[in-house]
Amino acid sequence: MRKFIAFVAMLFLTGSVLAQTDPCIRRRVPVNVVNGRGRPVTGLTENNFTGSIHHQPVKIVSVTPDGTARRVVIVLDASGSMISDRYAWHLYVAAGRNLIAQMPEDTLAGLVLFSSKVEENIPLTATRTVLQNEFARLEAGTKALPKGQRQTAFWDALATAASDFGPSQDGDTIYAISDSGDNASKTDTNILRERLLAKGTRVFFFSVIFSDGPVTSEERAGPASLMDLIQATGGDAVEVSTSMLGVPRIILEGSGKLTPEGELLMSQFRQIFSFQRIEVELPKAPNKTQDWNLKIAGMKTKDLTLVYPHRLAGCAIQSQSASSLQ
């Protein structure tokens, strides 16, 4: 009888150890909790979250602040639809320049510029002036870019940015500036999504929305696919509408104060560079990529927004090395 009890105890102990060491069951996910003013909510513990997957509880093991060095690749769309409106283009460039200006000193940043294909790829660098000088050059819009038909290979550009990271690191982020239409890519969006999920790369997005004018089929399909990708990876999207005059709102007022649109951008930037790292324990290893739910607990949630990766990569993909996904 004692041998049987010892055997059962060993099984439980073994299962516990496996759960702690199996990277497919134990996951670390980036989470942002933002209040109604766009400010991060800090000081949270595992008691402030509940999780589930397929109606089974997900154990919240720990919650820790993560402010480690980040790597960010900016993906800038320079297709015809982007550069045709000089006011919108100036705002797109301003968003990129402001992101660079807000980066902590230890951030590595790169740039992928594209239209029908990737036209420029600045590797990850700690030198801000390289990127700032390039954005200053691009401010001229059509005068700074080659003439000719400029289609949109948005998904190909995202795939290039994903590859630029090499082996993954916590906090890797793609920041896409685009109208999200696509009429030139060869990339399989499902494969790209799985790659980003496996590597833990988040996708953030900025765009200007025009309230009138024709909408192409690519633009109708693009935003839905992109928003799914953003939500799946735990990123965030900011879309600025044009005013009644058809001119996009600016980021800064004449006094230097942020406009409401500027506040949204700053909130987005804060989410990139600082978040909560939550370690979870799944009830079982998922064979394929799965949706899961995370909720805030023990707090008033009326004015709180929870931003987290809504999908978890399956074990087969999760276990692959980063190099095999490039």
N, C-alpha and C positions, 0 to 999 in steps of 0.2 A: 504493500500500500504506500509506504514511504517512497519507494522508487517511482511509483506512478505519479505521486504528487510532485516529486522533484522533476519528473519528465514534463508534466504540464506547466510547471513554473518556468522551466527552461524554454518551452515553446512561447509563452507570453513574453519572456525577456527577449528572446530572439526576434519576435515580431516587433517589439518596441525599438530595438536597436536598428532593425531594417528600416522602420519608418523614419528614424532619425538620420539614416545615412543614404537612403534611396533618394536621389535628386528628382525623381519623377513624382514621388509622393510628397516630399518636402519641397516647397517652392518659395521663392522670394519674389514678391511683386511690388512695384512702385505704386504708391497711393497718394493722392492729393485730396485734402479736405479744404474747401474754400468757402468763406462766408459770403454774405450778400454784397460786401464791398470789394470782393476779389482778393481778400487777404487770406493767407494760409492759417488754418487752425492747427495749433501745435500742442504738445503735451499730452497726446493721446496714448492710450494703452490698449492692450489686447481686449480689455473689457468694453471698449468703445466700438467694436466691430463684431458682426456675425456673418458667417459665410455658409453657402450651400452649393452643392452640385448634384443635379438630378435628384432633388428633394432629400439629399443626404447631407448632414452637417459637415462643414469644413472647420477643422480646429484652427483657431487663431493662436499661434504659438508665441509670437512676439511682435512688438511694434517699436521700431527705432528710427530716429531721424537720420536721413542720409544726405549729407552735404559734401560728398566726395567729389573729386574733379570730374567734370563732364566732357564728353566729346559730342560735338554738334556739327552736322553737315547741313548747310543751307542749300536748298534746291530752288533755283530761281528760273521761272518760266519766262523766256524772252520770245515767245511766239507772236505771230501777227496780232492776235486778239488782245495780247497783253500790252504791246508797245504802241498800239494804234491810238490810245487815249493818253495824252501826255500827263494829264492830272492824275489819272489812276496809276500810271507808271511811276510817277514821282512818289506816290504813296507806297507802292510796292518796294521801291528802293529805300525809302525812309524806314520801312519796317525792318528790312535787313540790316541797315546801318544801326538802328536802335538796338536790335538784338545783339550785335557785336559789341556795342557800347556798354550793354548791361552784363556782359559775360565776366565772371570772376577771372582773376589773373591766371589761374591754373587750368582754365578751359582750353581744350584743343578744338579748333574750328576749321571747316573746309567749305568749299563752294562748288556746286554743280550748276552750270549755266546751260540751258538747253532750249531748243525750238524743235525742228524736225529730228534732231539728234543732239547728243551731248556735244556742246561746242567748246566748253571749257571745264576743266576739273582741277581745282586747286586742292591739293592734299591737306589733310589735317595739320594745322600749324598753331603754335602758340603766339605767332607774330600777328598782332592786330592790324598793323599798317598794310600788310599785303591785301587783306580783305577790304579794309576801308578804302584803299586806293582803287580797288577794282569797282566797288560800288560807286565811288565818285566818278569814275570813267563811264559807268553805265547810266548815270544820271541823264546823259545826253540822249538816251533812247535810240531812235532810229539812226542818228548820226554816229553812234558808237558801235553799231551792229552791221553785219554784212547784209547787202540788199538781196532781194529774191523772195521766193515763197517761203514763209516761215510757219510750218505746221507745228503740231504739238505732240511730242513723244513723252508725255508726263510719266507714264508707268516705267518706261525705260530709264528715265532719269532717277526715279526712286530706287530702281534696282541697282543703278550705278552707285548711288549714295550708300545703299546697304552694304555693298561690297567694299566701299572705301574704309569701313571700320576695321576690316580684318576680323581677328578673333574678338568676340564680344566682351564688353565691359559694362558694369552696372551704370545705368543712366544714359546710355547711348541714345541719341535723338536725331531724327530727321526733321528739319523745319522747312516745310514746303510753302512757297509763295507762288500762287498760280490761280487761274480761273477754273482749273481742274478738268477742262475739256481734253480729249485725247483723240487724235486721228492718225497717229503715225507709229505707235508702239507695237513691239513684237512680244513684249513680256506677258507671261501668263500671270494674271493678277492673283489667282488662287495660290500658285507656287510662291509668289512674292510675299503674300500674307503669311504663309506658313514659315517662310524664312525669317521674317521679322519677328514672329511670335517665338520661334525657337531661340533666336539670338537676344530676345528681350529688348528689341529696339522700338522706341515709341515714335509715333508720327504726329507732329503738330502742323497746323495749317493756318495760313492767312490769305484772305481774298477780298476783292471788292465786288459787290453785287450791284448790278445795274437793274433798275426797276422796269425799264422798258427796252425795246429793241428785240430783234429776232434771237431765238435760242436754237442752237444746232442740236442734232441728235446726240453728238458726242458730249455736249454740255449737259443734256438731260440725264444721260447715263452716268457721266463722270462723278458728279457730287454724291450720288447714292453709294457708289462703290467706294469712294474715298471716305465718306463718313463711316461706313462699315469698318474700314481699315483703321481709322483713327480711334474709334471706340474699342475695337478688338485689341489694339496695342496699348491702350491707356493714355492716348494723347488728347489734344484739345484743338478746337477750331475757332477762329475769330473771323467773322465776315462783316465787313463794313459796307453799309448801304450808301448809295449816292444821295445827295440832297435833292430838293425839288428842282434845283437848277441843273442837275445832272453832274455836279462836281463832287467827288468823294470828300468826305470830312477829313480834316487834317488830324494829326496826332497831338500837336502842341498848339495852344492858343498863343496870341501875340505876347501875352504876359509870361509865357513859358510854362503855364499851367497845363497839365494833361487834359485833353478833351475826354468825354466818356469813352470814345473809341480808343484813345491812348491808354486809358485805365485798363481796358480789356486786354490790350497788348501787354502791359506791364504785369498783369495777373498771369497771363500765359507764360511770360518769360520766367516769373517766379516759380511756376510749376516745373519748368524744365530744370532749373538749377537747385531746387530744394524740394524734397518730398519725404514721405514716411515710407520706410521699407518694412513691409509686413511679411513675416514668415508664416506660411500656412501648411497644414498637414491634411492631405486629401484622404477620403475614406478608402480609396483604392486607386491603383494606377490606371489612368485613362489610356485606352488603346489608340484613340485618335483625338484630334483637337476638339475640345469641349467648351461650351458656354458655362459660365458659373456666375453666382451672384454674391456680391459683397454689400453689406448694409451698415449704416451707422447705428449704434446702440447706446442707450443711456444718455442721449443728448437730444435737445430740441433740433429737429432736422429741417424746419421750415425754410430757413435761410442758408442752409448748407448744401454745397454741391460736392458729390463724391466722384472723383476721377480715378479710374483704375483700369487695367487690362481686362476686358470682358470675356476674353477667350484664353484658354490655357492649352499649350501645344501638347499633342499626344506623346506618349513615351518614346515611340520609335524615332520621332523627329527631335524630341528633347535630348535624346542621348547622342545624336550625331554631333560631330565636332563642327565648330564654326567654319573651318576651312572647307568642309565638304558641302557647305551651303552657299558658297560663293560662286 
